[in-house]
């Protein structure tokens, strides 16, 4: 998978504005399909994109992005309909895409949310920035809950990232 370009773009957005994501009142955001909800500090920007697998398959992506200036929060949903992937393969492919940029891995653990088993992976990139990516695959969709922050985040940044990531829930 070519998620590296998406993550690079996310990093650029993460440091583009002076606002802090933890300011203001948080609320629950539910995607338009009613598949997931997540607690957010502001209305996410929703973008439709696509990526191409190494085998040449185009994957439609929907990104729900909050640019907090010093931290970026995003849910990314990839539609893998028609590719007949199992959960383990889809998640391993996503992790392999991240590893193409030779990150410094920090953690890789199993996580279960609402009965769906996924992986929670953290790493530092070549610039030392911190990434967290919680991945789940079901109904032919890859769900990624991503945060990007400085390599040495403040307590407020860590709290914001944790609050965002841990608030993610599935409805089905």
N, C-alpha and C positions, 0 to 999 in steps of 0.2 A: 504494500500500500504506500501511497505517497502522502502521508500525513505530515511529513517534515515541513513542507511548504506552508501548510495551514498553521502549524505550530510556530513557524518563523513569523508569519503574518500576525499571529496572536501576540507574540512577544513585542513586535513593533507597536501594536495598538496598546499594549499594557503600559507603556511609558510615554504615551502621547499627550496626556492631559493632566492637569494638576489636581483634580478632584480625588477624593478618597472613597472607595466603594463602601466603607463601613458607615459613612455619614448618612443621616436620614432614617426614615422608617422602612423596615423590611416588610415585604408582603409575599404571598404565595402566588407564583406564576404557574399556570397550567398550559401546556402546549395545545394547539388547536385540534389535535386528534384525540385529546383526552388520555394520552398514554402515560404521561409523567407530570409531576409537579416539582417545584423547587422554590425555596425561599430566596428572594432577591432584594437588593437594596434599591434598585431602579428598574424601569422597564427595559428588557433586553432589546438590542437591535437584532432583527431576524433577517438572515440572508440565506438565499438558496445558491448553492454552488455545486460543483462536482469534482471528483477525483478519478483517476484511472489506476486500476490495479496493474501489477506487473504483467499480468496475462492479457491486458488490454481491455478489460471490462470497465465501462464508465459507471461510477457509483454516484447517484444524487446525494447531496449533503444538505442538511438544514442546520444552520448555526444560530444559536441564541447567545449573543455576546453582550457582556457588560464591561465596558472599559472604565475602570476606576482610576486610571492615571498611574497609580503605583501598584496596581494589581488588576489582572484581567480574569474574569469569570466567564465560563462558556459551557454550554451543553451542545454537543455536536451529535447529530443523528444521521447515520449513513444507511441508505436503503439498498440492501443486498438481495432483493427479491430476484429469483431466477438463478442464483448462483449455487444453491444447494450447499451452503456452508453449515457446519455444525458450530456450536458455541465456542468450543476450544480452538478450532481452526481460525475462526474470525478474530478472536481476541489475540491469539498468537501472531496472526498477520499484522494486526494493529501495533503490537509491541515491536515486531520486526521493523515496521515502518519508522518507529521512533528511534530504534537502535541504529538506523542508517547514518544518523548524525553523530554517532559515537558519544552519547551522553555518559555522564558519570552516574551509574545507578545508585539509588539510595535504598528503596524498599520495593518489594513485590509481594503482595499478600492477597489471599482470597478474601472476598467480602460478599455478604449476602444482603440484598435489599428486597424486601417484599417477596421472598421466595426465589429470587433470581440471583444465581451465583455469578460473580464477576471477579475482576482483578483490580487491585488498587496499586498503581505503580507511581513511584516518585523518582525524580532525577534532577541533576544539574546539567545545563548545557555548557558549551565551550566558553560562554561568557560568564558562567557561574550563576545564572538565573535558575530559580527553583520552579519545577513543573510538577504538577500532580495530575494524574489521569486515572479516573475510576471508570472501568469499561464493563459493559454488559452486552450480551447478544441474545436476542430472542425475537420471534416473529420476523426473521430475516432482516433485522435492523441492529446496527451497532450503536449503542448509546455510550457517549463519553462525557464525563463530567470533569472539566479541565480547569485548573487554576495556574496562573503564571504570576510570580512575584520575584522580587530581588532575592539573590542567593542568601542574604542575611536579613530575612524579613523582620519587621517590627512585631511586637506582640499583637498590635491591632491588625496587621496584615495576616498573621497566622490565624487569628480569631475569625476574621472575615472569610478566609479560604476554607477553614474548617466548617464554619456555619453553613456556607454555600454547599460544600460537598456533602455534608451529612444530612442536609435537608432534602436531598433528592429521593423521590419515591415514585413507584409505578402504580398505576391503577388496575392493570390486568396482568 
